Amino acid sequence: MSKKNISQEKIIQAFLSSAFERSAGATSLQDVAASLEIKKASLYNHFESRDAMYDATINYCHKEIGQVEFLTQKMQESVAAGKTAIPAAIKKLIARYFALFDSEPLFKMYVFVHTEQYFNVAALKIVQEQIEKINEDIKKLIPVKETAAILTSLILQQLDAYIAVRKETIRQNPETGAGSLFELPSDNNIINKAGKLAEAYLANVQ
């Protein structure tokens, strides 16, 4: 193997890819090293153990997912100015948010964190913070706690369903692999369904 300059971030992304394909628990240091085409011993230049690599991956996901906004300033201003109705804004924001998590590396991070939340309290915290962030963003448009909470739950339920379908699509198309997610068409049916469900709910509560 030729000597390579491998960063911690590349190692973490390799760990995420392996976790996506075979689960985090089944991912070994050798799996990560093989995917990077480096010697296993080289990983110890960056991480003292597999557990340290796992923890770093959790922290990396926390940072990256934490930077994802549901509500954009442009949309908030458009609603405030009366240019965009709230139901239409929510529908557009849902489509945008789903598209963000349908791209790499957020797609793999979502799968990783939402799987590991059942085994790792730090991963659970990431999921909880994501829920709270969406909820707070929706409350900027709809200052009714119960309505915002129900919409948040609806959006995340549909996003979970969307990600599950996308993951299965990759499994059924092994020739593309997780790294070629963009080559596969998006499932607009689920995205449209999520938007319509949100619109229908808002129509009922108004």
Backbone torsions as a table, in degrees:
resi	resn	phi	psi	omega
1	MET	NA	136.9	178.1
2	SER	-76.4	152.1	179.8
3	LYS	-70.6	131.3	-178.1
4	LYS	-124.8	150.4	175.2
5	ASN	-93.2	96.9	-175.8
6	ILE	-105.1	127.1	179.1
7	SER	-90.1	164.9	175.9
8	GLN	-59.7	-39.6	-178.8
9	GLU	-62.7	-40.6	178.3
10	LYS	-64.7	-37.2	178.4
11	ILE	-66.0	-43.3	179.0
12	ILE	-62.3	-42.5	178.8
13	GLN	-65.3	-34.6	176.1
14	ALA	-67.5	-38.2	177.1
15	PHE	-63.8	-42.8	178.4
16	LEU	-61.7	-40.9	179.4
17	SER	-64.6	-42.3	179.2
18	SER	-67.4	-40.4	178.7
19	ALA	-63.5	-36.0	178.2
20	PHE	-64.1	-40.6	-175.5
21	GLU	-81.1	-36.4	-173.5
22	ARG	-132.0	2.9	-178.0
23	SER	89.5	152.7	-178.8
24	ALA	-64.5	-41.8	-178.1
25	GLY	-63.4	-30.1	-178.2
26	ALA	-91.4	-1.6	-179.2
27	THR	-86.3	123.2	179.7
28	SER	-104.5	168.2	175.4
29	LEU	-61.7	-35.8	179.2
30	GLN	-64.3	-37.6	177.1
31	ASP	-60.5	-45.4	-179.1
32	VAL	-65.2	-45.8	-179.7
33	ALA	-61.7	-42.3	-178.9
34	ALA	-63.3	-40.4	-179.2
35	SER	-67.4	-27.2	178.9
36	LEU	-92.1	-6.4	-178.1
37	GLU	59.2	46.4	175.8
38	ILE	-130.5	169.3	176.6
39	LYS	-77.6	145.2	179.7
40	LYS	-54.7	-38.4	-178.5
41	ALA	-60.7	-27.0	-179.0
42	SER	-65.9	-26.0	-179.9
43	LEU	-64.9	-28.5	-178.5
44	TYR	-72.2	-8.5	173.0
45	ASN	-72.8	-17.9	-177.0
46	HIS	-116.2	-33.7	-177.5
47	PHE	-135.1	136.8	-177.2
48	GLU	-77.1	-17.5	-178.8
49	SER	-161.7	171.7	175.7
50	ARG	-64.8	-39.1	178.7
51	ASP	-60.7	-39.1	178.7
52	ALA	-64.9	-38.1	177.7
53	MET	-66.0	-42.2	178.7
54	TYR	-61.3	-47.1	-179.9
55	ASP	-62.9	-38.8	178.6
56	ALA	-65.7	-34.7	177.9
57	THR	-66.5	-42.1	176.1
58	ILE	-59.3	-47.1	-179.3
59	ASN	-63.2	-39.0	178.8
60	TYR	-63.1	-44.7	178.8
61	CYS	-64.2	-39.3	179.0
62	HIS	-58.3	-46.7	-179.0
63	LYS	-65.9	-48.3	-174.9
64	GLU	-69.3	-46.4	-180.0
65	ILE	-67.4	-34.3	179.3
66	GLY	-63.9	-20.5	-179.5
67	GLN	-87.6	-6.8	-178.4
68	VAL	-82.8	123.6	179.5
69	GLU	-100.1	139.8	173.3
70	PHE	-82.5	-49.0	-178.8
71	LEU	-93.9	128.3	175.6
72	THR	-92.9	152.0	179.3
73	GLN	-62.1	-38.5	179.9
74	LYS	-60.4	-43.4	-179.7
75	MET	-69.8	-39.3	178.5
76	GLN	-60.3	-42.6	179.4
77	GLU	-67.8	-36.6	179.8
78	SER	-65.3	-40.8	177.9
79	VAL	-68.0	-44.1	-179.2
80	ALA	-62.0	-33.5	-179.2
81	ALA	-83.9	-3.4	-180.0
82	GLY	78.8	12.7	-179.6
83	LYS	-81.3	-27.7	-179.3
84	THR	-129.3	128.1	177.4
85	ALA	-70.8	150.1	-177.0
86	ILE	-57.1	-47.3	179.3
87	PRO	-58.4	-40.8	179.1
88	ALA	-66.8	-37.6	178.8
89	ALA	-64.4	-45.9	180.0
90	ILE	-60.7	-42.1	-179.4
91	LYS	-62.2	-43.4	179.3
92	LYS	-67.5	-38.9	-179.8
93	LEU	-66.8	-36.5	177.1
94	ILE	-62.3	-47.5	-179.5
95	ALA	-60.6	-41.6	179.8
96	ARG	-65.7	-44.5	-177.1
97	TYR	-64.9	-43.2	177.9
98	PHE	-61.9	-40.3	-179.3
99	ALA	-63.6	-36.5	178.7
100	LEU	-62.1	-43.4	-178.3
101	PHE	-84.2	-2.8	174.8
102	ASP	-91.9	2.8	179.8
103	SER	-113.6	158.4	178.9
104	GLU	-90.2	145.2	8.5
105	PRO	-93.1	1.0	-176.1
106	LEU	-61.5	-32.3	179.9
107	PHE	-58.5	-50.9	-179.3
108	LYS	-67.3	-35.4	178.5
109	MET	-63.0	-42.7	-179.8
110	TYR	-61.2	-48.1	179.3
111	VAL	-59.9	-45.0	-178.6
112	PHE	-61.7	-53.3	-175.5
113	VAL	-66.1	-42.9	-177.3
114	HIS	-73.7	-15.8	171.4
115	THR	-85.6	-45.3	-175.8
116	GLU	-74.4	-14.2	-179.8
117	GLN	-59.2	-22.9	-179.8
118	TYR	-82.7	-9.5	-177.1
119	PHE	-124.6	-14.7	-172.4
120	ASN	-136.8	123.1	-175.9
121	VAL	-66.2	-31.4	178.8
122	ALA	-67.7	-37.7	176.8
123	ALA	-67.4	-40.0	177.3
124	LEU	-60.4	-39.4	179.1
125	LYS	-62.6	-38.0	178.3
126	ILE	-61.9	-44.7	179.3
127	VAL	-63.4	-44.3	-179.9
128	GLN	-63.0	-39.5	178.9
129	GLU	-68.0	-35.8	177.1
130	GLN	-63.8	-43.9	178.1
131	ILE	-60.3	-47.6	-178.2
132	GLU	-63.9	-37.8	-178.9
133	LYS	-65.9	-44.2	177.3
134	ILE	-62.8	-43.4	-179.6
135	ASN	-59.6	-45.5	-180.0
136	GLU	-65.5	-38.0	178.5
137	ASP	-65.6	-42.1	179.6
138	ILE	-65.4	-36.3	179.4
139	LYS	-65.1	-19.6	175.6
140	LYS	-71.9	-22.8	177.3
141	LEU	-99.6	-36.5	-177.8
142	ILE	-128.8	94.9	-175.4
143	PRO	-77.6	41.4	176.4
144	VAL	-118.7	112.5	-172.5
145	LYS	-52.2	-50.9	-174.9
146	GLU	-64.0	-42.6	179.6
147	THR	-62.6	-44.9	179.6
148	ALA	-63.1	-40.8	-179.0
149	ALA	-65.1	-42.5	-179.6
150	ILE	-67.9	-41.3	177.6
151	LEU	-62.9	-41.5	178.1
152	THR	-59.3	-46.5	179.5
153	SER	-61.9	-43.3	-179.7
154	LEU	-62.1	-45.9	-178.4
155	ILE	-61.8	-45.7	-177.6
156	LEU	-71.3	-32.5	175.1
157	GLN	-62.2	-43.8	-179.8
158	GLN	-70.9	-34.8	176.8
159	LEU	-65.9	-41.2	176.0
160	ASP	-57.5	-45.0	-180.0
161	ALA	-63.8	-40.0	-179.4
162	TYR	-64.5	-47.0	-179.4
163	ILE	-63.7	-38.7	179.1
164	ALA	-62.1	-42.2	178.7
165	VAL	-65.7	-41.5	180.0
166	ARG	-64.2	-40.2	179.3
167	LYS	-64.7	-40.8	179.1
168	GLU	-67.0	-34.2	177.3
169	THR	-60.5	-41.1	178.4
170	ILE	-65.9	-40.5	179.0
171	ARG	-62.7	-35.3	-179.3
172	GLN	-80.7	-9.7	178.3
173	ASN	-126.0	63.0	-175.0
174	PRO	-60.4	-20.1	-179.5
175	GLU	-70.2	-21.7	178.6
176	THR	-85.2	-43.9	-179.2
177	GLY	77.7	162.1	-178.9
178	ALA	-61.9	-30.3	-178.4
179	GLY	-70.9	-11.8	-179.2
180	SER	-114.6	35.0	-177.9
181	LEU	-55.7	-37.1	-176.0
182	PHE	-65.6	-19.4	-179.2
183	GLU	-76.2	-15.3	-178.5
184	LEU	-94.5	138.6	-178.8
185	PRO	-67.4	145.4	177.7
186	SER	-70.3	152.2	176.8
187	ASP	-91.5	87.0	-176.4
188	ASN	-68.5	-19.5	179.6
189	ASN	-61.0	-44.2	-179.4
190	ILE	-70.3	-39.6	178.3
191	ILE	-61.7	-46.0	179.0
192	ASN	-64.9	-37.7	178.9
193	LYS	-62.8	-43.2	179.5
194	ALA	-61.1	-43.4	179.0
195	GLY	-64.4	-41.9	-179.5
196	LYS	-68.2	-37.4	177.4
197	LEU	-63.4	-41.2	178.4
198	ALA	-64.8	-43.4	178.6
199	GLU	-61.9	-43.6	-179.3
200	ALA	-64.0	-41.4	179.0
201	TYR	-63.4	-45.5	-179.6
202	LEU	-64.3	-34.8	178.4
203	ALA	-65.6	-33.6	-178.7
204	ASN	-76.1	-29.3	-176.4
205	VAL	-92.3	-11.3	-179.8
206	GLN	-81.7	NA	NA
